[in-house]
Amino acid sequence: MQYFSALFPAVVLTLFLGCSRPDAPLQHTLPQPCRLYDMKQAACISDAALVSRLAPYQVLFVGDHHASTAMHERFAELLTALAGEGRHLLLANEWFVHEDDTLLARYAGGSFEGNFTEAVGWEKKAGYPFASYEPIYGSIRNADGKLYGINMTKAFQKAVSDNNLTAMNDAQRAFFEQLDLNLSAHRSMLAPFFAHCHAKQTGEDAQQCRERMYRVQVAWDSYMGEQSARLATTALQTPDDLLVVFAGAFHMAYGLGVNARFARRSDRPYVTILPVPEGTAAADVGEADYLLFYTPEALPKEKE
């Protein structure tokens, strides 16, 4: 009985510790080198293995590192591998809006003649060199795939930022009025980035500015999520079709952005892939389903 009495506190402590929450976020230590990391298996896998594992899915969310041509080339490799296994690629990209779809169909299909970047207004839309994205769009064209736009127009974004309902049409007002600004995990994730308001409007205090910035971010994610859900309903016609939603990585992280808003509008299962530069040491549990490694560009040498 004395033995049990002495053991009991240790057993209780062990059980308590086993059920308690960790103080810090749980992280994967990422193996080196690694081309692809499966967050569920906690192991590196090949591109071929990923292509096989994506076979049951028709919706794929992929995060973008906008400034990295190397990341775009790596993503293009994956798209080519998917097409090589018979997937019909439908790329929905944040750089374009729904109104661009007719032009995008001609460009992807090879019937467009003229200056595509000028026709689509690339410089105002993206602000990054078109050449950096050409490997991605080239892989779609080579695979006889399709391109779609899912972003808000600049005018609509401004109306959301200004809380200006009179500048919105009926559909835009309906969308704006149902925005959910109470996804607590999403708000917490973005809070450090919105802590400093660098562009206050006239008569706006810092808190009002932060709320406006967050409202625009939610509208951005929600709109792209809803447009992606629309495409999942209208564009996916055969089991081989694969809708690839491509937007900034932070719009996808932890399943809290575009993918979360998509899930509210569609019951289609999906997978999320985030890019990481080679040499990345750790990643948070739940950050994505898979991590896509790429070799980052070499930094320019300092002048001696």
N, C-alpha and C positions, 0 to 999 in steps of 0.2 A: 504493500500500500504506500509505503514511503517512496518507493521507486516511481510509482505512478504520480504521486504528488509532485515530485521533483521534475518529472517529464512533462506534466501537463502545461505549465507556462510556455515551454519551448514549442510544444505542438501548437498551442493557440497562436503564438507569435508567428510560427511558420505559415499557418493558415491565413493569418491576417495579412502578412506580407505578400502571400501568393494572390490575394484578392484585391490588393490596393493598387491605385493608379500610379504610374511612374511620374516623377517630378518633371522630367525632360521628355521631349518628343522621342519616340522610338525611331531608330535609324538603321538602315542597311549600310554595312561597310562594303563598298563596291570593289570587286576583284579587279586586278590590273594584269594584263590588258583585257578588254572586254568590248565586243562589238554591239551586243544587245544584252540587256539584263531583264530577266523575268522577275517582277516583284513578288509574284505569288510563289514561285519556286525558290526565290532567293538564289538564283544561279544565272550564269551567262549561257546564252543560247546562240545558235546561228541564225542568219537571215532566213535560211530555208526552213528552220524549225518555226520561226515566227510566222512565215507565210502559211505553213500548215496549220498552225494554231488559230489563224485568223479565218480559216475556211468556213466555219459556221456563222461568222458575223457578216453583216451587210453595212455596218456603220463603224467608222474609225475616226477618232479625234486625234489629230497630230499637232503638237505645239511647234511654234516657229521661233527661232532666234533671228530676228529680222536682219541684223547686220552681218550675219555669217554666211558667206557664199559656200564655205565648206559644209555647213549644216545642210544647205539646200542641195548640194551635190550628193550628200549621204542620203537624204530623203528621196531624191530622184532614183538612187540605186534601189531603194526599197520598193518604190512604185513600179520600177521596171521588173523587179523580181515577182511582184504580185501579178502584173500583167502577163509575165511569162508562164504563170500557172493558171492562166485562163480567166483571171478576174477582169471585169469591165470597169474601168476606173471613172468615177464621177467626182471631180475635185471641186469642192465648194470653198472659196477663198475669201478672206476678209478684205482683200484689197479691192474687191469689186462689189457692186450693188446689183440688185435684182434687175434693174433697168438695163444693165450691161449684157444680159444673157443672150440676146440676139447676136450682138457683136461677138461675144465669146464663143458662140456656137460656130460662127463663120471662121473665127481664128483657129479654134481647135480642129475644125474639120478641113482646114487648108484652103478654104474658098475666099478668105479675106485678102484683099489687095490694097496695099498702101501702108501707111505708118501706124501700126497697131498701138504703140504707146501713146501717140498723139491722139488717136481716135478715142481711146479709152480714158484719156486724162490721167495717165500713170503718175506723172510728177506730183500732181496735187493730191492724188489718192494715197500714194505710198511714201514718197520721200526717200526711197532707197533705190539704188541702181537696178534697172530692169534686168540687166545682164546677170545680176546675182540670182534672179528667179528663173531665168531661162532654162536651166537644167530641169526644173520641176515641170514647167509648162511644156517643155520639149518631150519629156517622158509621157505626158498625157497625150500629146499629139501623135507621138510614135505608136502609142497603144490604141489609137482610135478611141480615146476617151472623150470626156466632156468636161467643160468648165462652167461654173456657176458663181454668181455673186450673192453674198449673204449679208452684207453690211448695210448700215443706215446711210442715207445720203448726208452730206455735210450740212445741208439746210435743216434736216430733221434733227441731227445731233445738236445744232445750235439752238433749235427751238426747245429741245429737252433741257439743255444747259440753262437757258433763260427762263424756263418754266412758262413758256409762251404758248398757250393753247391756241391762240388766234392764228398762229403761224402753221398750225397743223391741220391736215384734212381729217375727215371723220375717222378713218381707220387708224391714223396716227394718234389721235386723241384717245381712242378706245384702248390702244396699246399702252399709251402713257399712263392712263388712269388706273390700269391694273398692275403696274409695276410693284413687285414685292421687294421692299427695301429692308426687310427684316430677317434675311438669312444670316444668322448671327456668326456662323463660322466664316462666311465670306467677308462680312464686315470686319471681323477680327483680323483676317489675313491681310486685308488691304489697309488697315488703320495706320501702320507705320509709314506707308507710302503717301498717305494723305495727311500726315501729321503737320506738314508745312504747306500752306496754301501759297503758291507762288504767283497767282494771277487773280487777285480779288477784283470783283466787279464794283462799280460805284455804289457806295453805301452798304457794302457787304462786310460783315465781320468775319473773323477766321473760322468760326464754327459754321456759319452759313456757307462759306466757301467750301469747307470740307464736305458738307452735306450735298452741295451742288456737284462736286467732283464725284462723289459716290453715286449720286443719282444717274449721272451720265454713264459711269462704269456699269451699273446694273442694267441700264437701258441697252447699252452696247452688247453685253453678254446675252440679255434676254432676246434681243432682236435676232442676233445670229443663231441663238438656240431655236427660236421659232421658225426662222427661215430654213434651218437644217431639218427640222421636223417636217416642214412642208415638202422639202425635197425627198425625205424618206418615204413620204406618202405618194408623191407624184412621179419621182424619177427612178425609183427602184422597181424594175420590171421583171427581172429574172434572178434566180439564185446566185448567178455569177456577178451581178452588179455589186459594186462596193462604193458607198458614199464616203469619201474622205474629206472631213471637215478640217481645214487648215487655217489656224489663226495663232496669234501670239501665245507663247507658252503659258503666260500668266492667266490667260483666258481659260486655260484647261486645268491648271494645277489643283491637285487634291479633289478633283471632280466637283469644284464649286462654282465654275463659271459657265461657259457656253454649254458644257456637257450636262450640268445640273438643270439648266433651263430647258435643254432639249428633252431631258428625261421627264419633265413635267408635261410635255406635249406629245411624246411618243413612247410607246412601250417596246420599241425595238432595242434589243441588247446591243451594247457597244463596248469598244475597247479604247483606252486612252494611252497614247505614246508621247513621252516628253523627250526632247533632245538634251544631251549633256556632253560637254567637252571631255575628251579623253583626259584622264588624270583626276577627274572628280572623285573625291574620296568617299563621300557618303550621300545618302538620299533618305528623306523621311519616309517612313511607312505610310502608305496611302497616297503618296504623291502622284502616282500613275500606275498603270498596269505593266507597262514596259518602258525601259529607258533606251534611247537610241544614241549610241556614242558616235561622235565625229571628231576628226582631228582639227583642232582650231587653227586659224590662220596665224602665221608667225608675226609677232609684233615687229614693227619697223625698228631697225637699229638706231640707237642714238648717235648723233654726230659727235665725232671725237673733237 
